[in-house]
């Protein structure tokens, strides 16, 4: 509820009681009390700032046109199409290492393959900072479902 709604509600409430009593000193005492109540109420009623839910879907071993949201005429993917329409879609992106394991490590760390230590099908060092760990430290719950394919156990995920 926003502050103008509080004022409107208070006004309706007072009107339902017949307004403020017509007693000496009541209005002068009532105004600071109302101001204090509104100030405290606005602190309590204000919702926590919203933040987006993040769902990252990485599919493997197909061309971009394999999903109908990206123009496929052969495959119909209505659920992915809806997510693409209502969320964010990557239309202009490329990978510097298109091999499965290094590509995943690059997405997790934001580092080139030679910097994150996974240039080929080798073991990913999960002790380094990853996007999942940054999201966790920001208060997000993180999860990973499906093919990990990094030769190590997932780190930075709640599930």
Secondary structure, DSSP 8 states (H G I E B T S, - for coil): --HHHHHHHHHHHHHHTTSS---TTHHHHHHHHHHHHHHHHHHHHS--------------S--GGGSGGGT-SS---HHHHHHHHHS----S---S--SHHHHHHHHHHSS-HHHHT-SSSS---TTS--HHHHHHHTT------S---SSS---S---
